[in-house]
Amino acid sequence: MLEHKILEQLQEIVGTQNVLTKKTDLITYSYDATADMPRQLPDVVVLPATTEEVKRIVELARSNQLAIYPRGAGTNLSGGTIPLKRGIVLSFQRMNAILEVDADNLTATVQPGVIIQDLNNAVAKFGLIYPPDPGTVATATMGGSVSECSGGLRGLKYGVTKHYVMGMEVVLASGEVVRFGGKTVKNVTAYDFASLFVGSEGTLGIITEITVKLIPAPKYRRSLLALFDRLEDAGNTVSGIIRNHVIPATLEIMDKKTIETVENYAKVGLPTDVEALLLIEVDGMVPELVEAEAQVVLRVIQENNGNVRMAATDQEREQLWAARRAALPALAQLSPTTVLEDATVPRTRITDMLLAIQKIAEKYRLNIGTFGHAGDGNLHPTILADASNQEEMIRVHQAVDEIFAAALSMGGTLSGEHGIGIAKMKYLKDELGQPGLALMRRVKEALDPDYLLNPGKMVPLKGE
């Protein structure tokens, strides 16, 4: 427990009811959605409501050398919000206001605790959307999404979180409050600090306000389900669609294991006798162009031995996408522990990566279902295991090592959207090299010399 004097000071800042010290509360904030991660109970959970309160909490933590763990909804999949030593979990669930929707400038300004779907519901009234679309869109917060640089189903055509952040307000480890960027479409003044903080996982500063770009919502869309008897044909279809200069809004893949599991779970009518399927959606503002793109996609699928179903109604379309969003919960109900990874390769290597994952599953005698964003090369091999089985978990970790080694060997990367957190720190040197790691450390120490902000995440602690 913290000294009583520090607890009193925290209560003075945010109110007694917003300082949580009961063990049941501390347990709730000691883990996130990542499986098989180390953790420790925080000393206290604090729920600020304003930037000024965050500033005062940071100053208090700094003067007492207490770690701070910023936290949104805890839906991240790399251990990014798990406390690793004594300190304060800073929960942003009370900072959940949409401060402004500026339809004329196509921007919105929000506090970090705003749920992504709530933002989209608010801007839909203006015929606009905020495109980043992680699988946990109904629960994930804007602050967490920006800190992790979330992606999602629409990443191929519309990009990921970093492509939509225009400005932000940040509380630094020193307690200083700074603002970067804003509503201007063009802004090249000085260093691009806003981009530095996107994806920094709370290790460089605490984001308290975010201004994002919005775009007009597409009026027309066509959704297609493509079925394949060979993984290679599905992978070649992905490359073929892009080669024909069609960029779908979404281009998703499921392997046989995932298809069978989703159909058993959701009963949406997916065929279970195929090796892979692609879920594809093209959209736009002009119906003739959308239809023309759909016909190109249809042709490419047929050239690669695929069978096609095209959604004829909005209800059929919603069924298809409900099936995709059911992939993780469906797989998760098969075993006590679900290890969801985030290997990403150039889209032309999708087939190679899918086959590599199959071989790794066979080698380590593991049950792995793979799905993901095939159009941008982002795959989610999902290992189904039991954390209480130590021998099996050894094989799980060996398989994960080989999955990331395979991705890097194909010119890929450790993460397309889940971040590094705790889970992937040990692989960073393999991708960045020692000079890259040293540069990360220098940036960290320039902004947070005492390693108080989310310590032990992404950047190894001093001496490690």
TORZADO-143934 format. One record per residue (C-alpha): residue number from 1; x, y, z. Coordinates in steps of 0.25 Angstrom, whole numbers. Layout:
BEGIN
<resi:NUM u:X v:Y w:Z>
...
//
This chain:
BEGIN
<resi:1 u:0 v:0 w:0>
<resi:2 u:4 v:14 w:-2>
<resi:3 u:7 v:24 w:9>
<resi:4 u:-6 v:29 w:15>
<resi:5 u:-1 v:43 w:12>
<resi:6 u:0 v:40 w:-3>
<resi:7 u:-14 v:34 w:-3>
<resi:8 u:-19 v:46 w:3>
<resi:9 u:-13 v:55 w:-7>
<resi:10 u:-19 v:47 w:-18>
<resi:11 u:-32 v:48 w:-12>
<resi:12 u:-31 v:63 w:-11>
<resi:13 u:-28 v:63 w:-26>
<resi:14 u:-39 v:54 w:-32>
<resi:15 u:-49 v:52 w:-20>
<resi:16 u:-49 v:40 w:-10>
<resi:17 u:-58 v:32 w:-19>
<resi:18 u:-49 v:32 w:-31>
<resi:19 u:-37 v:26 w:-23>
<resi:20 u:-38 v:11 w:-23>
<resi:21 u:-31 v:3 w:-13>
<resi:22 u:-39 v:-9 w:-10>
<resi:23 u:-33 v:-22 w:-14>
<resi:24 u:-44 v:-26 w:-23>
<resi:25 u:-42 v:-13 w:-31>
<resi:26 u:-27 v:-15 w:-32>
<resi:27 u:-29 v:-29 w:-37>
<resi:28 u:-38 v:-23 w:-48>
<resi:29 u:-28 v:-14 w:-53>
<resi:30 u:-16 v:-23 w:-52>
<resi:31 u:-18 v:-30 w:-65>
<resi:32 u:-22 v:-27 w:-79>
<resi:33 u:-27 v:-36 w:-91>
<resi:34 u:-13 v:-42 w:-93>
<resi:35 u:-12 v:-57 w:-89>
<resi:36 u:-1 v:-62 w:-81>
<resi:37 u:6 v:-49 w:-76>
<resi:38 u:13 v:-46 w:-63>
<resi:39 u:6 v:-36 w:-54>
<resi:40 u:5 v:-29 w:-41>
<resi:41 u:-6 v:-22 w:-33>
<resi:42 u:-4 v:-7 w:-34>
<resi:43 u:-4 v:1 w:-21>
<resi:44 u:-16 v:9 w:-25>
<resi:45 u:-25 v:12 w:-37>
<resi:46 u:-28 v:27 w:-40>
<resi:47 u:-39 v:32 w:-49>
<resi:48 u:-36 v:47 w:-53>
<resi:49 u:-46 v:55 w:-60>
<resi:50 u:-38 v:67 w:-66>
<resi:51 u:-24 v:69 w:-71>
<resi:52 u:-21 v:78 w:-59>
<resi:53 u:-24 v:66 w:-50>
<resi:54 u:-15 v:57 w:-59>
<resi:55 u:-4 v:68 w:-58>
<resi:56 u:-5 v:68 w:-43>
<resi:57 u:-5 v:53 w:-42>
<resi:58 u:8 v:52 w:-50>
<resi:59 u:15 v:63 w:-42>
<resi:60 u:11 v:55 w:-29>
<resi:61 u:16 v:42 w:-35>
<resi:62 u:29 v:48 w:-40>
<resi:63 u:32 v:54 w:-26>
<resi:64 u:30 v:40 w:-20>
<resi:65 u:36 v:32 w:-31>
<resi:66 u:24 v:24 w:-34>
<resi:67 u:21 v:18 w:-47>
<resi:68 u:9 v:22 w:-55>
<resi:69 u:1 v:12 w:-64>
<resi:70 u:-9 v:19 w:-73>
<resi:71 u:-21 v:10 w:-76>
<resi:72 u:-33 v:11 w:-86>
<resi:73 u:-42 v:-1 w:-87>
<resi:74 u:-31 v:-11 w:-85>
<resi:75 u:-34 v:-18 w:-98>
<resi:76 u:-20 v:-18 w:-104>
<resi:77 u:-13 v:-31 w:-107>
<resi:78 u:2 v:-29 w:-104>
<resi:79 u:2 v:-26 w:-89>
<resi:80 u:2 v:-11 w:-91>
<resi:81 u:-6 v:-7 w:-79>
<resi:82 u:-1 v:-18 w:-69>
<resi:83 u:5 v:-12 w:-56>
<resi:84 u:19 v:-19 w:-54>
<resi:85 u:23 v:-12 w:-41>
<resi:86 u:17 v:-3 w:-30>
<resi:87 u:10 v:9 w:-35>
<resi:88 u:-2 v:16 w:-40>
<resi:89 u:-12 v:11 w:-51>
<resi:90 u:-17 v:23 w:-57>
<resi:91 u:-31 v:20 w:-63>
<resi:92 u:-37 v:29 w:-73>
<resi:93 u:-52 v:24 w:-72>
<resi:94 u:-57 v:37 w:-67>
<resi:95 u:-50 v:45 w:-78>
<resi:96 u:-60 v:41 w:-88>
<resi:97 u:-65 v:54 w:-94>
<resi:98 u:-66 v:57 w:-109>
<resi:99 u:-62 v:71 w:-108>
<resi:100 u:-65 v:75 w:-122>
<resi:101 u:-69 v:70 w:-136>
<resi:102 u:-65 v:80 w:-146>
<resi:103 u:-72 v:76 w:-159>
<resi:104 u:-67 v:87 w:-167>
<resi:105 u:-53 v:84 w:-164>
<resi:106 u:-55 v:69 w:-164>
<resi:107 u:-49 v:67 w:-150>
<resi:108 u:-54 v:63 w:-136>
<resi:109 u:-47 v:65 w:-123>
<resi:110 u:-49 v:55 w:-112>
<resi:111 u:-44 v:52 w:-98>
<resi:112 u:-36 v:39 w:-97>
<resi:113 u:-47 v:31 w:-90>
<resi:114 u:-57 v:32 w:-102>
<resi:115 u:-61 v:19 w:-108>
<resi:116 u:-58 v:18 w:-123>
<resi:117 u:-72 v:13 w:-126>
<resi:118 u:-78 v:25 w:-119>
<resi:119 u:-69 v:34 w:-127>
<resi:120 u:-74 v:28 w:-140>
<resi:121 u:-89 v:29 w:-135>
<resi:122 u:-87 v:43 w:-132>
<resi:123 u:-81 v:47 w:-146>
<resi:124 u:-91 v:38 w:-153>
<resi:125 u:-101 v:49 w:-151>
<resi:126 u:-92 v:58 w:-161>
<resi:127 u:-90 v:47 w:-171>
<resi:128 u:-76 v:45 w:-166>
<resi:129 u:-68 v:33 w:-161>
<resi:130 u:-55 v:31 w:-153>
<resi:131 u:-49 v:19 w:-161>
<resi:132 u:-40 v:12 w:-151>
<resi:133 u:-48 v:0 w:-148>
<resi:134 u:-41 v:-10 w:-138>
<resi:135 u:-49 v:-23 w:-134>
<resi:136 u:-52 v:-17 w:-121>
<resi:137 u:-58 v:-4 w:-126>
<resi:138 u:-70 v:-5 w:-117>
<resi:139 u:-61 v:-5 w:-104>
<resi:140 u:-47 v:0 w:-108>
<resi:141 u:-44 v:15 w:-105>
<resi:142 u:-38 v:26 w:-113>
<resi:143 u:-27 v:28 w:-104>
<resi:144 u:-23 v:13 w:-104>
<resi:145 u:-25 v:12 w:-119>
<resi:146 u:-16 v:24 w:-121>
<resi:147 u:-5 v:19 w:-111>
<resi:148 u:-5 v:5 w:-118>
<resi:149 u:-8 v:11 w:-132>
<resi:150 u:-19 v:1 w:-135>
<resi:151 u:-23 v:-4 w:-149>
<resi:152 u:-35 v:-12 w:-152>
<resi:153 u:-43 v:-17 w:-163>
<resi:154 u:-43 v:-4 w:-172>
<resi:155 u:-28 v:-2 w:-171>
<resi:156 u:-25 v:-7 w:-186>
<resi:157 u:-33 v:5 w:-192>
<resi:158 u:-34 v:15 w:-181>
<resi:159 u:-21 v:13 w:-173>
<resi:160 u:-19 v:12 w:-158>
<resi:161 u:-20 v:21 w:-146>
<resi:162 u:-7 v:28 w:-149>
<resi:163 u:-13 v:33 w:-162>
<resi:164 u:-24 v:40 w:-155>
<resi:165 u:-18 v:47 w:-143>
<resi:166 u:-16 v:62 w:-146>
<resi:167 u:-13 v:67 w:-132>
<resi:168 u:-12 v:64 w:-117>
<resi:169 u:-10 v:69 w:-103>
<resi:170 u:0 v:62 w:-95>
<resi:171 u:4 v:62 w:-80>
<resi:172 u:19 v:59 w:-80>
<resi:173 u:27 v:52 w:-69>
<resi:174 u:31 v:65 w:-64>
<resi:175 u:17 v:69 w:-62>
<resi:176 u:17 v:79 w:-73>
<resi:177 u:5 v:80 w:-82>
<resi:178 u:8 v:81 w:-97>
<resi:179 u:0 v:82 w:-110>
<resi:180 u:4 v:77 w:-124>
<resi:181 u:-3 v:79 w:-137>
<resi:182 u:-18 v:83 w:-138>
<resi:183 u:-29 v:84 w:-149>
<resi:184 u:-20 v:89 w:-160>
<resi:185 u:-19 v:80 w:-172>
<resi:186 u:-4 v:84 w:-174>
<resi:187 u:5 v:85 w:-162>
<resi:188 u:20 v:83 w:-164>
<resi:189 u:24 v:92 w:-152>
<resi:190 u:36 v:86 w:-145>
<resi:191 u:37 v:71 w:-142>
<resi:192 u:25 v:63 w:-144>
<resi:193 u:23 v:61 w:-129>
<resi:194 u:8 v:56 w:-130>
<resi:195 u:13 v:44 w:-139>
<resi:196 u:24 v:41 w:-129>
<resi:197 u:13 v:39 w:-118>
<resi:198 u:4 v:31 w:-127>
<resi:199 u:8 v:16 w:-124>
<resi:200 u:17 v:20 w:-112>
<resi:201 u:8 v:11 w:-103>
<resi:202 u:8 v:22 w:-91>
<resi:203 u:23 v:21 w:-90>
<resi:204 u:26 v:35 w:-94>
<resi:205 u:15 v:44 w:-89>
<resi:206 u:0 v:43 w:-85>
<resi:207 u:-10 v:47 w:-96>
<resi:208 u:-21 v:55 w:-90>
<resi:209 u:-28 v:60 w:-103>
<resi:210 u:-28 v:56 w:-117>
<resi:211 u:-32 v:63 w:-130>
<resi:212 u:-35 v:53 w:-142>
<resi:213 u:-38 v:54 w:-156>
<resi:214 u:-52 v:49 w:-161>
<resi:215 u:-56 v:46 w:-175>
<resi:216 u:-69 v:45 w:-183>
<resi:217 u:-76 v:32 w:-180>
<resi:218 u:-77 v:24 w:-193>
<resi:219 u:-91 v:23 w:-199>
<resi:220 u:-90 v:10 w:-206>
<resi:221 u:-84 v:-4 w:-204>
<resi:222 u:-83 v:-18 w:-209>
<resi:223 u:-79 v:-30 w:-200>
<resi:224 u:-74 v:-43 w:-206>
<resi:225 u:-71 v:-57 w:-199>
<resi:226 u:-60 v:-64 w:-207>
<resi:227 u:-58 v:-79 w:-204>
<resi:228 u:-45 v:-87 w:-208>
<resi:229 u:-40 v:-101 w:-207>
<resi:230 u:-26 v:-97 w:-206>
<resi:231 u:-19 v:-87 w:-197>
<resi:232 u:-10 v:-83 w:-209>
<resi:233 u:-22 v:-79 w:-217>
<resi:234 u:-27 v:-70 w:-206>
<resi:235 u:-14 v:-63 w:-205>
<resi:236 u:-12 v:-61 w:-220>
<resi:237 u:-26 v:-55 w:-220>
<resi:238 u:-22 v:-44 w:-210>
<resi:239 u:-10 v:-41 w:-219>
<resi:240 u:-18 v:-41 w:-232>
<resi:241 u:-28 v:-31 w:-227>
<resi:242 u:-18 v:-21 w:-223>
<resi:243 u:-10 v:-24 w:-236>
<resi:244 u:-23 v:-20 w:-243>
<resi:245 u:-23 v:-7 w:-236>
<resi:246 u:-35 v:-9 w:-228>
<resi:247 u:-33 v:-5 w:-213>
<resi:248 u:-45 v:-12 w:-205>
<resi:249 u:-49 v:-5 w:-192>
<resi:250 u:-47 v:-19 w:-185>
<resi:251 u:-41 v:-32 w:-190>
<resi:252 u:-41 v:-42 w:-179>
<resi:253 u:-37 v:-56 w:-178>
<resi:254 u:-40 v:-69 w:-170>
<resi:255 u:-34 v:-82 w:-170>
<resi:256 u:-41 v:-95 w:-169>
<resi:257 u:-40 v:-97 w:-154>
<resi:258 u:-46 v:-83 w:-152>
<resi:259 u:-57 v:-85 w:-162>
<resi:260 u:-61 v:-98 w:-155>
<resi:261 u:-61 v:-91 w:-141>
<resi:262 u:-68 v:-78 w:-146>
<resi:263 u:-79 v:-86 w:-152>
<resi:264 u:-81 v:-95 w:-140>
<resi:265 u:-81 v:-83 w:-131>
<resi:266 u:-89 v:-73 w:-139>
<resi:267 u:-97 v:-82 w:-149>
<resi:268 u:-97 v:-72 w:-160>
<resi:269 u:-96 v:-82 w:-172>
<resi:270 u:-82 v:-83 w:-175>
<resi:271 u:-77 v:-95 w:-183>
<resi:272 u:-68 v:-104 w:-174>
<resi:273 u:-62 v:-112 w:-186>
<resi:274 u:-53 v:-101 w:-191>
<resi:275 u:-38 v:-98 w:-188>
<resi:276 u:-40 v:-83 w:-187>
<resi:277 u:-49 v:-72 w:-190>
<resi:278 u:-48 v:-57 w:-193>
<resi:279 u:-58 v:-47 w:-188>
<resi:280 u:-57 v:-35 w:-198>
<resi:281 u:-64 v:-21 w:-198>
<resi:282 u:-63 v:-10 w:-208>
<resi:283 u:-69 v:3 w:-205>
<resi:284 u:-70 v:18 w:-210>
<resi:285 u:-79 v:29 w:-214>
<resi:286 u:-82 v:26 w:-228>
<resi:287 u:-91 v:13 w:-230>
<resi:288 u:-86 v:10 w:-244>
<resi:289 u:-71 v:11 w:-239>
<resi:290 u:-74 v:2 w:-227>
<resi:291 u:-81 v:-8 w:-236>
<resi:292 u:-69 v:-8 w:-246>
<resi:293 u:-59 v:-11 w:-235>
<resi:294 u:-68 v:-22 w:-230>
<resi:295 u:-68 v:-28 w:-244>
<resi:296 u:-53 v:-28 w:-245>
<resi:297 u:-52 v:-35 w:-231>
<resi:298 u:-61 v:-45 w:-236>
<resi:299 u:-53 v:-48 w:-248>
<resi:300 u:-40 v:-49 w:-240>
<resi:301 u:-47 v:-59 w:-231>
<resi:302 u:-51 v:-68 w:-242>
<resi:303 u:-38 v:-67 w:-249>
<resi:304 u:-32 v:-73 w:-236>
<resi:305 u:-42 v:-85 w:-235>
<resi:306 u:-51 v:-78 w:-224>
<resi:307 u:-66 v:-79 w:-223>
<resi:308 u:-73 v:-66 w:-220>
<resi:309 u:-85 v:-62 w:-212>
<resi:310 u:-89 v:-47 w:-213>
<resi:311 u:-98 v:-41 w:-202>
<resi:312 u:-111 v:-37 w:-208>
<resi:313 u:-117 v:-30 w:-196>
<resi:314 u:-112 v:-22 w:-184>
<resi:315 u:-116 v:-33 w:-176>
<resi:316 u:-107 v:-43 w:-183>
<resi:317 u:-96 v:-33 w:-183>
<resi:318 u:-97 v:-31 w:-168>
<resi:319 u:-97 v:-47 w:-166>
<resi:320 u:-84 v:-48 w:-174>
<resi:321 u:-77 v:-37 w:-165>
<resi:322 u:-83 v:-43 w:-152>
<resi:323 u:-76 v:-56 w:-156>
<resi:324 u:-63 v:-49 w:-157>
<resi:325 u:-64 v:-41 w:-144>
<resi:326 u:-68 v:-55 w:-137>
<resi:327 u:-54 v:-61 w:-141>
<resi:328 u:-47 v:-58 w:-128>
<resi:329 u:-58 v:-60 w:-118>
<resi:330 u:-62 v:-73 w:-126>
<resi:331 u:-47 v:-78 w:-125>
<resi:332 u:-46 v:-74 w:-110>
<resi:333 u:-57 v:-82 w:-106>
<resi:334 u:-50 v:-95 w:-110>
<resi:335 u:-39 v:-94 w:-99>
<resi:336 u:-35 v:-88 w:-86>
<resi:337 u:-24 v:-80 w:-92>
<resi:338 u:-24 v:-72 w:-105>
<resi:339 u:-11 v:-66 w:-110>
<resi:340 u:-14 v:-57 w:-121>
<resi:341 u:-2 v:-52 w:-129>
<resi:342 u:0 v:-41 w:-139>
<resi:343 u:10 v:-45 w:-150>
<resi:344 u:10 v:-36 w:-162>
<resi:345 u:16 v:-38 w:-176>
<resi:346 u:16 v:-32 w:-189>
<resi:347 u:3 v:-36 w:-196>
<resi:348 u:10 v:-43 w:-207>
<resi:349 u:15 v:-53 w:-196>
<resi:350 u:2 v:-56 w:-189>
<resi:351 u:1 v:-70 w:-195>
<resi:352 u:15 v:-73 w:-191>
<resi:353 u:12 v:-68 w:-177>
<resi:354 u:-1 v:-76 w:-176>
<resi:355 u:7 v:-89 w:-180>
<resi:356 u:18 v:-86 w:-170>
<resi:357 u:8 v:-85 w:-159>
<resi:358 u:2 v:-98 w:-163>
<resi:359 u:16 v:-105 w:-162>
<resi:360 u:19 v:-98 w:-149>
<resi:361 u:5 v:-103 w:-143>
<resi:362 u:9 v:-117 w:-148>
<resi:363 u:23 v:-117 w:-143>
<resi:364 u:19 v:-113 w:-128>
<resi:365 u:6 v:-121 w:-128>
<resi:366 u:-3 v:-108 w:-126>
<resi:367 u:-17 v:-104 w:-130>
<resi:368 u:-15 v:-91 w:-137>
<resi:369 u:-26 v:-84 w:-145>
<resi:370 u:-22 v:-72 w:-154>
<resi:371 u:-30 v:-61 w:-158>
<resi:372 u:-27 v:-46 w:-161>
<resi:373 u:-26 v:-34 w:-171>
<resi:374 u:-21 v:-41 w:-183>
<resi:375 u:-21 v:-29 w:-191>
<resi:376 u:-10 v:-22 w:-183>
<resi:377 u:-3 v:-34 w:-179>
<resi:378 u:-7 v:-34 w:-165>
<resi:379 u:-10 v:-49 w:-160>
<resi:380 u:-15 v:-53 w:-146>
<resi:381 u:-10 v:-67 w:-143>
<resi:382 u:-18 v:-71 w:-131>
<resi:383 u:-12 v:-82 w:-122>
<resi:384 u:-22 v:-90 w:-114>
<resi:385 u:-16 v:-95 w:-101>
<resi:386 u:-17 v:-97 w:-86>
<resi:387 u:-7 v:-88 w:-78>
<resi:388 u:-8 v:-98 w:-66>
<resi:389 u:-1 v:-108 w:-75>
<resi:390 u:14 v:-104 w:-74>
<resi:391 u:19 v:-114 w:-85>
<resi:392 u:9 v:-109 w:-95>
<resi:393 u:12 v:-94 w:-92>
<resi:394 u:27 v:-97 w:-94>
<resi:395 u:22 v:-102 w:-108>
<resi:396 u:13 v:-89 w:-110>
<resi:397 u:25 v:-80 w:-107>
<resi:398 u:34 v:-87 w:-117>
<resi:399 u:23 v:-87 w:-127>
<resi:400 u:22 v:-72 w:-125>
<resi:401 u:37 v:-70 w:-127>
<resi:402 u:37 v:-77 w:-140>
<resi:403 u:24 v:-69 w:-145>
<resi:404 u:31 v:-56 w:-143>
<resi:405 u:44 v:-61 w:-149>
<resi:406 u:37 v:-66 w:-161>
<resi:407 u:30 v:-52 w:-162>
<resi:408 u:43 v:-44 w:-161>
<resi:409 u:50 v:-54 w:-171>
<resi:410 u:39 v:-50 w:-181>
<resi:411 u:41 v:-35 w:-180>
<resi:412 u:30 v:-34 w:-170>
<resi:413 u:29 v:-27 w:-156>
<resi:414 u:26 v:-31 w:-142>
<resi:415 u:13 v:-24 w:-141>
<resi:416 u:3 v:-18 w:-150>
<resi:417 u:-7 v:-13 w:-140>
<resi:418 u:-5 v:-20 w:-126>
<resi:419 u:7 v:-12 w:-122>
<resi:420 u:20 v:-17 w:-114>
<resi:421 u:16 v:-16 w:-100>
<resi:422 u:22 v:-27 w:-91>
<resi:423 u:19 v:-38 w:-101>
<resi:424 u:29 v:-35 w:-112>
<resi:425 u:40 v:-27 w:-106>
<resi:426 u:50 v:-39 w:-107>
<resi:427 u:48 v:-39 w:-122>
<resi:428 u:51 v:-24 w:-124>
<resi:429 u:66 v:-26 w:-127>
<resi:430 u:63 v:-36 w:-138>
<resi:431 u:55 v:-25 w:-145>
<resi:432 u:62 v:-12 w:-141>
<resi:433 u:76 v:-16 w:-138>
<resi:434 u:84 v:-11 w:-127>
<resi:435 u:85 v:3 w:-132>
<resi:436 u:70 v:4 w:-133>
<resi:437 u:68 v:-1 w:-119>
<resi:438 u:78 v:9 w:-114>
<resi:439 u:71 v:20 w:-121>
<resi:440 u:58 v:16 w:-115>
<resi:441 u:65 v:17 w:-101>
<resi:442 u:70 v:31 w:-104>
<resi:443 u:56 v:36 w:-108>
<resi:444 u:50 v:29 w:-95>
<resi:445 u:61 v:35 w:-86>
<resi:446 u:60 v:49 w:-92>
<resi:447 u:45 v:50 w:-89>
<resi:448 u:44 v:40 w:-77>
<resi:449 u:58 v:39 w:-70>
<resi:450 u:53 v:32 w:-58>
<resi:451 u:45 v:22 w:-66>
<resi:452 u:32 v:25 w:-58>
<resi:453 u:22 v:25 w:-70>
<resi:454 u:18 v:10 w:-73>
<resi:455 u:31 v:4 w:-69>
<resi:456 u:35 v:-9 w:-75>
<resi:457 u:27 v:-7 w:-88>
<resi:458 u:33 v:-6 w:-102>
<resi:459 u:46 v:0 w:-96>
<resi:460 u:54 v:-9 w:-87>
<resi:461 u:56 v:-4 w:-73>
<resi:462 u:70 v:2 w:-70>
<resi:463 u:80 v:-9 w:-68>
<resi:464 u:72 v:-19 w:-76>
//
